[in-house]
Amino acid sequence: MSTPEGTPTSESPPGDTSAEDEAAQRALADAAAQEADDDGDDDDGEDKFDEQRARRKIDKANREAKSLRDRIKALEPLAQEAEKRRKGELTEAQKLTEEKAALEVELAELRTSNVRREAAEAAGLPAKFVKYINAAEPAEALAQAKELAKEFKSANNEGGGGTGTGKPDYRQGARGASNSGSNATPDDLLRQMAGRGR
C-alpha cells in the first residue's frame, strides 16, 4: 500500500530518521514550488493583460457565435423537412408492416381452413361439420374428422328414422301405432295417446 510522501511507512525501522527527513524535505520542496508557480501566474497575468487583445478575442467570439446562429437559422427549415420526410417514410414502412402482418394472419387462417376441409373430405364427413374440426395440423385434423364421421354414421344408424340425414322422419307416425302414419293428423295422434293412458 502506498502512502503520501513525507509520511513514515511501517516498513522503515522506528529508529531510522534519515528516510523520514528526506521524504519531509521533498514534500516541503514540492509545496514551495507549487506556491511559487501560483504566485508567478498571478503576477504574469496582471503584467501581460492587454485590453485591446481581449476585446479583439471577444469580438471574434461574438462574430463566430452570430455566424453559427445564422447558419442554424438557415438549416432549420432543411432539418424540419428532413424530419417530415423521415416520419413519412417511417409511417409508410409501418403501414406496409401492418399490411404484411394482416396478410400473414389471413394466409394462416386460409391454410388452416383448407387443412380442415381436406380432412373432412378424406374422412367422408359432410361439409357442414367442418366447423367442428379445430386442429390446424393435417394429421390431427384428419383424426378429428374421422372421429366425427364415425359419430355421425353411428347417430344416423341408431335412431335417425331411416332418412339418412340424422333427423327423425315425423311422417311415420307415433311408435307402436297400428296406423301407418302417413295420413294421420295431429288430432288422431292425440286420440291415440289419450287412449293409451286409459
Backbone as CSV, one residue per row, in Angstrom:
resi,resn,N_x,N_y,N_z,CA_x,CA_y,CA_z,C_x,C_y,C_z
1,MET,0.849,-1.178,0.000,0.000,0.000,0.000,0.882,1.222,0.000
2,SER,0.637,2.174,-0.886,1.481,3.359,-0.972,0.964,4.416,-0.024
3,THR,1.858,5.245,0.460,1.482,6.340,1.364,1.977,7.621,0.767
4,PRO,1.381,8.770,1.099,1.859,10.043,0.563,3.280,10.303,1.014
5,GLU,3.969,11.067,0.187,5.350,11.385,0.530,5.378,12.187,1.811
6,GLY,6.405,11.958,2.625,6.562,12.723,3.852,5.949,12.036,5.043
7,THR,5.280,10.927,4.846,4.729,10.204,5.991,5.521,8.936,6.155
8,PRO,5.826,8.570,7.383,6.634,7.377,7.587,5.831,6.151,7.229
9,THR,6.497,5.163,6.694,5.854,3.909,6.357,6.133,2.908,7.446
10,SER,5.328,1.869,7.482,5.506,0.850,8.516,6.714,-0.017,8.217
11,GLU,7.242,0.098,6.968,8.366,-0.745,6.593,9.689,-0.204,7.146
12,SER,9.798,1.119,7.352,11.068,1.660,7.832,11.185,1.419,9.336
13,PRO,12.372,1.115,9.772,12.558,0.861,11.205,12.308,2.128,12.007
14,PRO,11.821,1.985,13.261,11.468,3.157,14.052,12.652,4.077,14.319
15,GLY,13.827,3.592,14.364,14.966,4.453,14.676,15.569,5.106,13.457
16,ASP,15.139,4.802,12.226,15.721,5.319,11.005,15.067,6.639,10.661
17,THR,15.687,7.741,10.983,15.112,9.060,10.751,15.586,9.669,9.451
18,SER,16.621,9.127,8.827,17.148,9.705,7.595,16.137,9.591,6.459
19,ALA,15.404,8.478,6.354,14.398,8.307,5.302,13.235,9.253,5.538
20,GLU,12.869,9.419,6.783,11.768,10.332,7.111,12.141,11.772,6.795
21,ASP,13.380,12.135,7.071,13.840,13.504,6.809,13.847,13.791,5.310
22,GLU,14.312,12.842,4.513,14.353,13.040,3.070,12.942,13.200,2.501
23,ALA,12.028,12.396,2.981,10.654,12.478,2.490,10.025,13.802,2.882
24,ALA,10.278,14.250,4.089,9.723,15.525,4.557,10.306,16.681,3.749
25,GLN,11.595,16.626,3.449,12.234,17.690,2.673,11.670,17.745,1.245
26,ARG,11.438,16.553,0.658,10.866,16.530,-0.693,9.464,17.122,-0.699
27,ALA,8.672,16.801,0.314,7.305,17.318,0.395,7.318,18.827,0.550
28,LEU,8.227,19.365,1.374,8.324,20.816,1.548,8.771,21.495,0.259
29,ALA,9.698,20.870,-0.443,10.182,21.457,-1.691,9.068,21.489,-2.737
30,ASP,8.285,20.422,-2.804,7.160,20.378,-3.762,6.126,21.445,-3.423
31,ALA,5.825,21.614,-2.152,4.832,22.615,-1.732,5.325,24.018,-2.043
32,ALA,6.597,24.282,-1.797,7.161,25.610,-2.071,7.129,25.899,-3.572
33,ALA,7.456,24.899,-4.393,7.445,25.095,-5.842,6.026,25.374,-6.325
34,GLN,5.061,24.690,-5.722,3.653,24.901,-6.094,3.234,26.330,-5.772
35,GLU,3.595,26.820,-4.603,3.224,28.180,-4.216,3.898,29.212,-5.117
36,ALA,5.142,28.957,-5.469,5.872,29.887,-6.344,5.216,29.940,-7.713
37,ASP,4.765,28.788,-8.233,4.098,28.762,-9.534,2.791,29.526,-9.475
38,ASP,2.037,29.340,-8.388,0.758,30.039,-8.251,0.969,31.543,-8.188
39,ASP,1.938,31.972,-7.419,2.203,33.411,-7.305,2.697,33.981,-8.629
40,GLY,3.527,33.257,-9.310,4.073,33.725,-10.578,2.993,33.862,-11.633
41,ASP,1.992,32.962,-11.629,0.927,33.040,-12.613,0.111,34.300,-12.420
42,ASP,-0.179,34.633,-11.159,-0.973,35.836,-10.905,-0.236,37.077,-11.359
43,ASP,1.057,37.137,-11.057,1.836,38.314,-11.435,1.945,38.400,-12.943
44,ASP,2.220,37.243,-13.590,2.376,37.262,-15.044,1.073,37.680,-15.698
45,GLY,-0.075,37.197,-15.174,-1.367,37.522,-15.744,-1.654,39.007,-15.643
46,GLU,-1.291,39.610,-14.518,-1.548,41.045,-14.344,-0.625,41.867,-15.245
47,ASP,0.628,41.423,-15.378,1.570,42.173,-16.198,1.243,42.043,-17.683
48,LYS,0.712,40.896,-18.120,0.524,40.645,-19.532,-0.882,40.973,-20.022
49,PHE,-1.790,41.431,-19.191,-3.154,41.713,-19.627,-3.145,42.854,-20.630
50,ASP,-3.784,42.606,-21.778,-3.856,43.600,-22.840,-5.325,43.784,-23.178
51,GLU,-5.881,44.943,-22.892,-7.314,45.185,-23.078,-7.707,45.100,-24.551
52,GLN,-6.909,45.633,-25.445,-7.241,45.590,-26.868,-7.246,44.152,-27.392
53,ARG,-6.274,43.392,-26.928,-6.217,41.991,-27.343,-7.452,41.238,-26.846
54,ALA,-7.859,41.498,-25.612,-9.043,40.845,-25.041,-10.287,41.240,-25.825
55,ARG,-10.421,42.513,-26.177,-11.583,42.974,-26.947,-11.632,42.290,-28.324
56,ARG,-10.434,42.181,-28.956,-10.397,41.505,-30.259,-10.882,40.063,-30.137
57,LYS,-10.436,39.386,-29.072,-10.866,37.997,-28.874,-12.376,37.922,-28.630
58,ILE,-12.903,38.832,-27.831,-14.344,38.848,-27.553,-15.125,39.140,-28.824
59,ASP,-14.666,40.127,-29.612,-15.353,40.456,-30.871,-15.326,39.270,-31.835
60,LYS,-14.189,38.592,-31.903,-14.081,37.436,-32.779,-15.047,36.337,-32.329
61,ALA,-15.118,36.067,-31.008,-16.039,35.046,-30.482,-17.487,35.424,-30.768
62,ASN,-17.811,36.728,-30.623,-19.180,37.184,-30.916,-19.518,37.007,-32.395
63,ARG,-18.556,37.333,-33.286,-18.791,37.164,-34.721,-19.014,35.683,-35.061
64,GLU,-18.200,34.818,-34.493,-18.348,33.383,-34.739,-19.704,32.884,-34.226
65,ALA,-20.103,33.347,-33.042,-21.398,32.925,-32.483,-22.537,33.399,-33.376
66,LYS,-22.463,34.659,-33.871,-23.508,35.177,-34.751,-23.552,34.387,-36.054
67,SER,-22.377,34.063,-36.584,-22.320,33.272,-37.813,-22.959,31.898,-37.600
68,LEU,-22.682,31.283,-36.461,-23.270,29.974,-36.167,-24.790,30.074,-36.010
69,ARG,-25.251,31.143,-35.348,-26.703,31.327,-35.195,-27.365,31.502,-36.556
70,ASP,-26.746,32.266,-37.446,-27.296,32.466,-38.787,-27.338,31.147,-39.565
71,ARG,-26.279,30.339,-39.447,-26.257,29.047,-40.135,-27.346,28.111,-39.597
72,ILE,-27.545,28.150,-38.273,-28.580,27.299,-37.666,-29.952,27.724,-38.178
73,LYS,-30.197,29.038,-38.235,-31.488,29.523,-38.753,-31.691,29.096,-40.200
74,ALA,-30.621,29.143,-41.003,-30.736,28.747,-42.408,-30.975,27.234,-42.541
75,LEU,-30.430,26.443,-41.629,-30.560,24.998,-41.716,-31.831,24.465,-41.060
76,GLU,-32.491,25.258,-40.226,-33.698,24.781,-39.538,-34.778,24.290,-40.496
77,PRO,-35.131,25.034,-41.561,-36.147,24.517,-42.482,-35.738,23.190,-43.137
78,LEU,-34.459,23.080,-43.463,-33.998,21.825,-44.053,-34.116,20.675,-43.058
79,ALA,-33.793,20.947,-41.803,-33.899,19.907,-40.779,-35.357,19.507,-40.572
80,GLN,-36.261,20.495,-40.582,-37.688,20.188,-40.421,-38.196,19.360,-41.606
81,GLU,-37.773,19.721,-42.803,-38.186,18.968,-43.993,-37.661,17.532,-43.936
82,ALA,-36.418,17.379,-43.512,-35.841,16.035,-43.393,-36.594,15.223,-42.340
83,GLU,-36.980,15.858,-41.248,-37.733,15.157,-40.202,-39.112,14.734,-40.706
84,LYS,-39.767,15.628,-41.468,-41.073,15.272,-42.055,-40.928,14.080,-42.997
85,ARG,-39.895,14.133,-43.829,-39.660,13.059,-44.779,-39.395,11.739,-44.042
86,ARG,-38.596,11.809,-42.974,-38.281,10.609,-42.198,-39.542,10.037,-41.567
87,LYS,-40.384,10.911,-41.012,-41.639,10.445,-40.407,-42.559,9.855,-41.464
88,GLY,-42.615,10.474,-42.647,-43.441,9.945,-43.721,-42.979,8.560,-44.154
89,GLU,-41.662,8.406,-44.279,-41.123,7.100,-44.651,-41.384,6.083,-43.559
90,LEU,-41.244,6.496,-42.310,-41.496,5.598,-41.192,-42.958,5.190,-41.178
91,THR,-43.850,6.156,-41.419,-45.273,5.857,-41.439,-45.586,4.879,-42.572
92,GLU,-45.002,5.104,-43.732,-45.214,4.200,-44.869,-44.688,2.801,-44.543
93,ALA,-43.531,2.749,-43.915,-42.962,1.455,-43.535,-43.852,0.759,-42.504
94,GLN,-44.392,1.542,-41.561,-45.288,0.955,-40.558,-46.553,0.418,-41.228
95,LYS,-47.080,1.174,-42.189,-48.278,0.717,-42.902,-48.001,-0.606,-43.623
96,LEU,-46.868,-0.667,-44.291,-46.510,-1.891,-45.009,-46.321,-3.060,-44.044
97,THR,-45.724,-2.784,-42.895,-45.533,-3.839,-41.901,-46.869,-4.346,-41.386
98,GLU,-47.799,-3.424,-41.109,-49.127,-3.827,-40.628,-49.881,-4.617,-41.697
99,GLU,-49.799,-4.169,-42.945,-50.462,-4.890,-44.029,-49.877,-6.293,-44.182
100,LYS,-48.564,-6.383,-44.071,-47.909,-7.692,-44.187,-48.383,-8.612,-43.065
101,ALA,-48.450,-8.091,-41.842,-48.887,-8.910,-40.709,-50.328,-9.373,-40.910
102,ALA,-51.196,-8.490,-41.397,-52.595,-8.861,-41.633,-52.695,-9.937,-42.707
103,LEU,-51.904,-9.805,-43.764,-51.915,-10.809,-44.834,-51.386,-12.158,-44.342
104,GLU,-50.391,-12.119,-43.476,-49.864,-13.370,-42.924,-50.911,-14.071,-42.069
105,VAL,-51.667,-13.293,-41.289,-52.732,-13.876,-40.469,-53.809,-14.479,-41.368
106,GLU,-54.187,-13.733,-42.403,-55.214,-14.222,-43.331,-54.750,-15.510,-44.029
107,LEU,-53.487,-15.527,-44.442,-52.939,-16.715,-45.097,-52.960,-17.915,-44.152
108,ALA,-52.585,-17.700,-42.899,-52.593,-18.797,-41.919,-54.006,-19.322,-41.709
109,GLU,-54.988,-18.414,-41.653,-56.385,-18.839,-41.486,-56.864,-19.639,-42.700
110,LEU,-56.496,-19.185,-43.899,-56.891,-19.911,-45.104,-56.249,-21.296,-45.159
111,ARG,-54.989,-21.386,-44.777,-54.310,-22.683,-44.765,-54.979,-23.635,-43.773
112,THR,-55.301,-23.111,-42.588,-55.955,-23.941,-41.574,-57.322,-24.394,-42.068
113,SER,-58.075,-23.478,-42.662,-59.391,-23.819,-43.197,-59.275,-24.888,-44.276
114,ASN,-58.276,-24.764,-45.128,-58.063,-25.742,-46.199,-57.700,-27.111,-45.619
115,VAL,-56.855,-27.136,-44.603,-56.471,-28.404,-43.957,-57.705,-29.083,-43.390
116,ARG,-58.570,-28.318,-42.729,-59.771,-28.881,-42.116,-60.754,-29.389,-43.176
117,ARG,-60.908,-28.633,-44.251,-61.819,-29.047,-45.327,-61.330,-30.335,-45.979
118,GLU,-60.029,-30.390,-46.270,-59.470,-31.598,-46.881,-59.598,-32.801,-45.948
119,ALA,-59.424,-32.588,-44.640,-59.558,-33.681,-43.678,-60.991,-34.198,-43.661
120,ALA,-61.962,-33.282,-43.713,-63.373,-33.687,-43.722,-63.683,-34.486,-44.986
121,GLU,-63.182,-34.039,-46.125,-63.418,-34.762,-47.378,-62.802,-36.156,-47.328
122,ALA,-61.580,-36.240,-46.801,-60.891,-37.530,-46.737,-61.620,-38.503,-45.808
123,ALA,-62.264,-37.985,-44.755,-62.970,-38.851,-43.804,-64.401,-39.125,-44.235
124,GLY,-64.861,-38.488,-45.302,-66.236,-38.664,-45.766,-67.238,-37.924,-44.901
125,LEU,-66.804,-36.871,-44.271,-67.667,-36.079,-43.394,-68.359,-34.997,-44.213
126,PRO,-69.662,-34.786,-44.022,-70.335,-33.707,-44.753,-69.692,-32.349,-44.465
127,ALA,-69.722,-31.460,-45.433,-69.058,-30.163,-45.344,-69.558,-29.312,-44.190
128,LYS,-70.823,-29.484,-43.812,-71.373,-28.643,-42.746,-70.748,-28.966,-41.383
129,PHE,-70.037,-30.095,-41.257,-69.410,-30.474,-39.993,-67.941,-30.056,-39.906
130,VAL,-67.424,-29.402,-40.942,-66.030,-28.956,-40.941,-65.779,-27.985,-39.786
131,LYS,-66.788,-27.203,-39.425,-66.617,-26.206,-38.367,-66.326,-26.844,-37.010
132,TYR,-66.567,-28.147,-36.866,-66.307,-28.818,-35.592,-64.887,-29.373,-35.506
133,ILE,-64.155,-29.259,-36.568,-62.743,-29.673,-36.562,-61.942,-28.454,-36.132
134,ASN,-61.171,-28.599,-35.054,-60.426,-27.435,-34.574,-58.909,-27.590,-34.671
135,ALA,-58.425,-28.715,-35.173,-56.978,-28.909,-35.318,-56.472,-28.156,-36.542
136,ALA,-55.227,-27.705,-36.462,-54.631,-26.980,-37.591,-53.644,-27.851,-38.361
137,GLU,-53.106,-28.869,-37.715,-52.160,-29.769,-38.377,-52.931,-30.828,-39.168
138,PRO,-52.472,-31.190,-40.363,-53.212,-32.135,-41.205,-53.511,-33.472,-40.529
139,ALA,-52.522,-34.053,-39.845,-52.736,-35.364,-39.227,-53.784,-35.284,-38.116
140,GLU,-53.685,-34.242,-37.293,-54.651,-34.079,-36.202,-56.045,-33.788,-36.751
141,ALA,-56.120,-32.955,-37.766,-57.412,-32.621,-38.371,-58.065,-33.868,-38.962
142,LEU,-57.281,-34.706,-39.611,-57.818,-35.923,-40.195,-58.333,-36.862,-39.105
143,ALA,-57.590,-36.974,-38.010,-58.037,-37.836,-36.901,-59.360,-37.319,-36.330
144,GLN,-59.492,-36.005,-36.166,-60.747,-35.432,-35.667,-61.876,-35.668,-36.662
145,ALA,-61.590,-35.500,-37.936,-62.624,-35.681,-38.957,-63.103,-37.124,-38.977
146,LYS,-62.186,-38.061,-38.844,-62.579,-39.477,-38.823,-63.444,-39.782,-37.600
147,GLU,-63.084,-39.234,-36.470,-63.881,-39.443,-35.246,-65.279,-38.852,-35.410
148,LEU,-65.368,-37.653,-35.970,-66.676,-37.023,-36.208,-67.495,-37.834,-37.204
149,ALA,-66.849,-38.317,-38.257,-67.563,-39.111,-39.266,-68.100,-40.395,-38.636
150,LYS,-67.303,-41.005,-37.767,-67.747,-42.223,-37.094,-68.963,-41.937,-36.210
151,GLU,-68.916,-40.840,-35.460,-70.049,-40.464,-34.601,-71.275,-40.128,-35.450
152,PHE,-71.039,-39.446,-36.551,-72.141,-39.065,-37.433,-72.835,-40.309,-37.995
153,LYS,-72.049,-41.280,-38.438,-72.614,-42.504,-39.020,-73.352,-43.319,-37.969
154,SER,-72.794,-43.395,-36.741,-73.469,-44.170,-35.703,-74.756,-43.481,-35.271
155,ALA,-74.796,-42.177,-35.250,-76.022,-41.449,-34.904,-77.084,-41.678,-35.969
156,ASN,-76.708,-41.738,-37.209,-77.656,-41.987,-38.295,-78.213,-43.400,-38.223
157,ASN,-77.399,-44.355,-37.854,-77.824,-45.750,-37.822,-78.669,-46.081,-36.599
158,GLU,-78.444,-45.407,-35.461,-79.143,-45.733,-34.222,-80.614,-45.369,-34.258
159,GLY,-80.945,-44.139,-34.335,-82.359,-43.756,-34.260,-82.664,-42.611,-35.160
160,GLY,-82.021,-42.600,-36.263,-82.195,-41.485,-37.151,-83.468,-41.545,-37.938
161,GLY,-84.235,-42.604,-37.865,-85.503,-42.652,-38.575,-85.370,-43.110,-39.997
162,GLY,-84.198,-43.455,-40.455,-84.033,-44.015,-41.775,-83.994,-42.991,-42.882
163,THR,-83.874,-41.726,-42.586,-83.834,-40.722,-43.654,-82.429,-40.533,-44.188
164,GLY,-81.424,-40.952,-43.403,-80.038,-40.787,-43.843,-79.494,-39.404,-43.574
165,THR,-80.279,-38.539,-42.952,-79.796,-37.188,-42.671,-79.529,-36.992,-41.194
166,GLY,-79.843,-37.983,-40.369,-79.633,-37.831,-38.946,-80.839,-37.228,-38.250
167,LYS,-81.908,-36.934,-38.999,-83.107,-36.344,-38.416,-84.224,-37.385,-38.463
168,PRO,-85.056,-37.465,-37.441,-86.164,-38.426,-37.481,-87.204,-38.018,-38.504
169,ASP,-87.879,-39.025,-39.063,-88.940,-38.769,-40.040,-90.264,-38.778,-39.282
170,TYR,-90.817,-37.608,-39.067,-92.042,-37.480,-38.279,-93.285,-37.902,-39.077
171,ARG,-93.136,-38.122,-40.333,-94.271,-38.564,-41.160,-94.626,-40.025,-40.891
172,GLN,-93.779,-40.733,-40.163,-94.029,-42.148,-39.920,-95.086,-42.372,-38.838
173,GLY,-95.422,-41.408,-38.094,-96.435,-41.563,-37.049,-95.823,-41.952,-35.728
174,ALA,-96.696,-42.119,-34.720,-96.235,-42.456,-33.376,-95.746,-43.881,-33.359
175,ARG,-94.789,-44.184,-32.501,-94.252,-45.526,-32.390,-95.316,-46.462,-31.806
176,GLY,-95.361,-47.596,-32.335,-96.263,-48.602,-31.820,-97.698,-48.441,-32.279
177,ALA,-97.997,-47.461,-33.066,-99.372,-47.249,-33.529,-99.636,-48.174,-34.698
178,SER,-100.843,-48.634,-34.815,-101.205,-49.511,-35.916,-101.347,-48.742,-37.197
179,ASN,-101.534,-47.456,-37.057,-101.688,-46.571,-38.203,-100.350,-46.446,-38.933
180,SER,-100.348,-46.393,-40.221,-99.103,-46.242,-40.975,-98.504,-44.874,-40.749
181,GLY,-99.282,-43.884,-40.407,-98.787,-42.564,-40.040,-98.662,-41.620,-41.187
182,SER,-98.779,-42.067,-42.377,-98.566,-41.162,-43.482,-99.726,-40.195,-43.650
183,ASN,-100.962,-40.566,-43.255,-102.090,-39.665,-43.407,-102.738,-39.342,-42.057
184,ALA,-102.054,-39.643,-40.928,-102.599,-39.335,-39.600,-102.469,-37.851,-39.331
185,THR,-103.493,-37.304,-38.704,-103.485,-35.882,-38.347,-103.037,-35.745,-36.904
186,PRO,-102.725,-34.558,-36.470,-102.352,-34.358,-35.069,-103.480,-34.768,-34.122
187,ASP,-104.760,-34.573,-34.535,-105.867,-34.977,-33.672,-105.881,-36.485,-33.495
188,ASP,-105.612,-37.210,-34.587,-105.573,-38.669,-34.495,-104.479,-39.113,-33.528
189,LEU,-103.345,-38.438,-33.592,-102.238,-38.795,-32.699,-102.605,-38.525,-31.255
190,LEU,-103.297,-37.410,-31.006,-103.721,-37.105,-29.637,-104.724,-38.133,-29.133
191,ARG,-105.630,-38.524,-29.969,-106.611,-39.529,-29.561,-105.905,-40.854,-29.223
192,GLN,-104.943,-41.211,-30.052,-104.227,-42.456,-29.788,-103.480,-42.394,-28.458
193,MET,-102.847,-41.265,-28.201,-102.107,-41.111,-26.971,-103.051,-41.114,-25.786
194,ALA,-104.224,-40.476,-25.923,-105.185,-40.455,-24.832,-105.723,-41.853,-24.584
195,GLY,-105.897,-42.625,-25.623,-106.385,-43.988,-25.491,-105.387,-44.872,-24.772
196,ARG,-104.110,-44.609,-24.910,-103.098,-45.411,-24.223,-103.061,-45.137,-22.747
197,GLY,-103.407,-43.911,-22.383,-103.353,-43.533,-20.972,-104.420,-44.197,-20.150
198,ARG,-105.447,-44.721,-20.754,-106.557,-45.318,-20.007,-106.217,-46.656,-19.468
